[in-house]
C-alpha cells in the first residue's frame, strides 16, 4: 500500500503580488512624529507639569473646584519644595483647598474643599506643605 500525501488546496481567486499590497503610511502606534513611546514619556516626565488623576478631576468637577494659573504656579512650587525634601505623597494645603499629590509622578490624586476638609482624615502621606 502506498501512503498518500495530503496537500492543502491552492487559494481560490487571483493572488496579488507583494508589490500590490498597500503599505501603511501612517506611523505605528509606538511612534508619533518619529518619536518613540519612551522618548515621549521621558519628555512628559521632564516637563514638570502637574497632572490630575481621573479621580482628582472627577472630585474637582463634583465640588466645583478650579485652579487659576496663579494657583497652579503655587501648586507647582509646593510640589517642587516637597520634592526637594524627598517627599513621596504630600498633603498640600492651599487657601481653602487640600490636595493629595504624588510628588514622584507630579500628579494630584484627590482634592478636598474646605467644607469636606473638616471631617477628613488624610492617610498614606509622608509630608504636608502649607502654601
C-alpha positions as a Markdown table, in Angstrom:
| # | Residue | x | y | z |
|---|---|---|---|---|
| 1 | Unk | 0.0 | 0.0 | 0.0 |
| 2 | Unk | 1.3 | 3.5 | -0.9 |
| 3 | Unk | 0.9 | 6.3 | 1.6 |
| 4 | Unk | -0.8 | 9.3 | 0.1 |
| 5 | Unk | 0.3 | 12.8 | 1.0 |
| 6 | Unk | -2.3 | 15.4 | 1.5 |
| 7 | Unk | -1.5 | 18.9 | 0.2 |
| 8 | Unk | -3.5 | 22.0 | 1.1 |
| 9 | Unk | -5.8 | 23.3 | -1.6 |
| 10 | Unk | -4.5 | 26.3 | -3.5 |
| 11 | Unk | -6.2 | 29.6 | -2.7 |
| 12 | Unk | -9.2 | 30.5 | -4.7 |
| 13 | Unk | -9.2 | 33.7 | -6.7 |
| 14 | Unk | -6.5 | 35.9 | -8.0 |
| 15 | Unk | -3.3 | 36.2 | -6.0 |
| 16 | Unk | -1.8 | 39.7 | -5.7 |
| 17 | Unk | 1.9 | 40.1 | -5.8 |
| 18 | Unk | 3.5 | 41.7 | -2.8 |
| 19 | Unk | 4.0 | 44.9 | -4.6 |
| 20 | Unk | 0.2 | 45.3 | -4.9 |
| 21 | Unk | -0.3 | 45.1 | -1.2 |
| 22 | Unk | -0.9 | 48.5 | 0.4 |
| 23 | Unk | 1.6 | 49.6 | 2.9 |
| 24 | Unk | 0.7 | 51.8 | 5.9 |
| 25 | Unk | 1.8 | 55.4 | 5.5 |
| 26 | Unk | 0.7 | 56.4 | 9.0 |
| 27 | Unk | 3.0 | 56.0 | 11.9 |
| 28 | Unk | 2.7 | 52.9 | 14.0 |
| 29 | Unk | 1.1 | 53.4 | 17.5 |
| 30 | Unk | 4.6 | 53.2 | 19.1 |
| 31 | Unk | 5.7 | 56.4 | 17.2 |
| 32 | Unk | 4.4 | 59.9 | 17.0 |
| 33 | Unk | 6.2 | 62.4 | 14.7 |
| 34 | Unk | 9.0 | 59.9 | 14.5 |
| 35 | Unk | 9.5 | 59.8 | 18.3 |
| 36 | Unk | 9.1 | 56.5 | 20.2 |
| 37 | Unk | 7.0 | 55.9 | 23.3 |
| 38 | Unk | 9.9 | 56.1 | 25.7 |
| 39 | Unk | 11.1 | 59.4 | 24.3 |
| 40 | Unk | 7.6 | 60.9 | 24.6 |
| 41 | Unk | 7.2 | 59.6 | 28.1 |
| 42 | Unk | 10.6 | 61.0 | 29.2 |
| 43 | Unk | 9.7 | 64.4 | 27.7 |
| 44 | Unk | 6.3 | 64.4 | 29.6 |
| 45 | Unk | 8.1 | 63.5 | 32.9 |
| 46 | Unk | 10.8 | 66.1 | 32.4 |
| 47 | Unk | 8.3 | 68.8 | 31.5 |
| 48 | Unk | 7.5 | 69.2 | 35.2 |
| 49 | Unk | 3.8 | 69.8 | 34.6 |
| 50 | Unk | 1.3 | 69.0 | 37.3 |
| 51 | Unk | -1.2 | 66.4 | 36.1 |
| 52 | Unk | -4.5 | 65.4 | 37.6 |
| 53 | Unk | -5.7 | 61.8 | 38.0 |
| 54 | Unk | -9.1 | 60.9 | 36.7 |
| 55 | Unk | -10.3 | 60.6 | 40.3 |
| 56 | Unk | -9.0 | 64.1 | 41.1 |
| 57 | Unk | -10.6 | 65.6 | 38.0 |
| 58 | Unk | -13.9 | 63.9 | 39.0 |
| 59 | Unk | -13.7 | 65.3 | 42.6 |
| 60 | Unk | -12.9 | 68.8 | 41.4 |
| 61 | Unk | -15.9 | 68.8 | 39.0 |
| 62 | Unk | -18.2 | 67.5 | 41.7 |
| 63 | Unk | -17.0 | 70.1 | 44.2 |
| 64 | Unk | -16.8 | 73.0 | 41.7 |
| 65 | Unk | -13.1 | 73.4 | 42.3 |
| 66 | Unk | -11.0 | 75.1 | 39.7 |
| 67 | Unk | -7.5 | 76.4 | 39.8 |
| 68 | Unk | -6.3 | 79.6 | 38.2 |
| 69 | Unk | -2.9 | 79.9 | 36.6 |
| 70 | Unk | -1.6 | 81.7 | 39.7 |
| 71 | Unk | -2.8 | 78.8 | 41.9 |
| 72 | Unk | -1.3 | 76.3 | 39.5 |
| 73 | Unk | 2.0 | 78.1 | 39.8 |
| 74 | Unk | 1.7 | 78.0 | 43.7 |
| 75 | Unk | 0.9 | 74.3 | 43.5 |
| 76 | Unk | 3.9 | 73.6 | 41.2 |
| 77 | Unk | 6.1 | 75.5 | 43.7 |
| 78 | Unk | 4.7 | 73.4 | 46.6 |
| 79 | Unk | 5.4 | 70.2 | 44.7 |
| 80 | Unk | 9.0 | 71.4 | 43.9 |
| 81 | Unk | 9.5 | 72.2 | 47.6 |
| 82 | Unk | 8.2 | 68.8 | 48.7 |
| 83 | Unk | 10.3 | 67.0 | 46.1 |
| 84 | Unk | 13.5 | 68.8 | 47.3 |
| 85 | Unk | 12.8 | 67.4 | 50.8 |
| 86 | Unk | 12.4 | 63.8 | 49.5 |
| 87 | Unk | 8.6 | 63.6 | 49.9 |
| 88 | Unk | 6.7 | 61.0 | 48.1 |
| 89 | Unk | 3.0 | 61.6 | 48.9 |
| 90 | Unk | 2.1 | 65.1 | 50.2 |
| 91 | Unk | -0.9 | 66.9 | 51.6 |
| 92 | Unk | -0.8 | 70.4 | 50.1 |
| 93 | Unk | -3.0 | 72.9 | 51.9 |
| 94 | Unk | -3.7 | 75.9 | 49.7 |
| 95 | Unk | -6.2 | 78.6 | 50.8 |
| 96 | Unk | -9.4 | 76.6 | 51.4 |
| 97 | Unk | -8.3 | 73.5 | 49.5 |
| 98 | Unk | -6.5 | 70.3 | 50.4 |
| 99 | Unk | -4.7 | 68.3 | 47.6 |
| 100 | Unk | -3.1 | 64.9 | 48.0 |
| 101 | Unk | -0.2 | 64.8 | 45.4 |
| 102 | Unk | 2.1 | 62.1 | 44.3 |
| 103 | Unk | 5.3 | 64.0 | 44.3 |
| 104 | Unk | 7.2 | 61.4 | 42.2 |
| 105 | Unk | 4.6 | 61.5 | 39.4 |
| 106 | Unk | 3.7 | 65.2 | 39.9 |
| 107 | Unk | 0.1 | 64.0 | 39.9 |
| 108 | Unk | -2.8 | 65.3 | 42.0 |
| 109 | Unk | -4.5 | 62.3 | 43.4 |
| 110 | Unk | -7.5 | 63.9 | 45.0 |
| 111 | Unk | -8.9 | 67.3 | 46.0 |
| 112 | Unk | -11.0 | 68.3 | 49.0 |
| 113 | Unk | -12.7 | 71.6 | 49.5 |
| 114 | Unk | -13.0 | 73.5 | 52.9 |
| 115 | Unk | -16.4 | 72.1 | 53.8 |
| 116 | Unk | -15.3 | 68.4 | 53.5 |
| 117 | Unk | -11.8 | 69.1 | 54.8 |
| 118 | Unk | -13.1 | 69.4 | 58.4 |
| 119 | Unk | -14.4 | 65.9 | 58.5 |
| 120 | Unk | -11.5 | 64.3 | 56.6 |
| 121 | Unk | -8.7 | 62.0 | 57.7 |
| 122 | Unk | -5.7 | 62.0 | 55.4 |
| 123 | Unk | -3.7 | 58.8 | 55.3 |
| 124 | Unk | -0.7 | 57.5 | 53.3 |
| 125 | Unk | 1.1 | 60.8 | 53.2 |
| 126 | Unk | 4.6 | 61.4 | 54.3 |
| 127 | Unk | 4.6 | 65.2 | 54.3 |
| 128 | Unk | 2.4 | 68.3 | 54.3 |
| 129 | Unk | 3.1 | 71.6 | 52.6 |
| 130 | Unk | 1.2 | 74.8 | 53.5 |
| 131 | Unk | 1.0 | 77.3 | 50.7 |
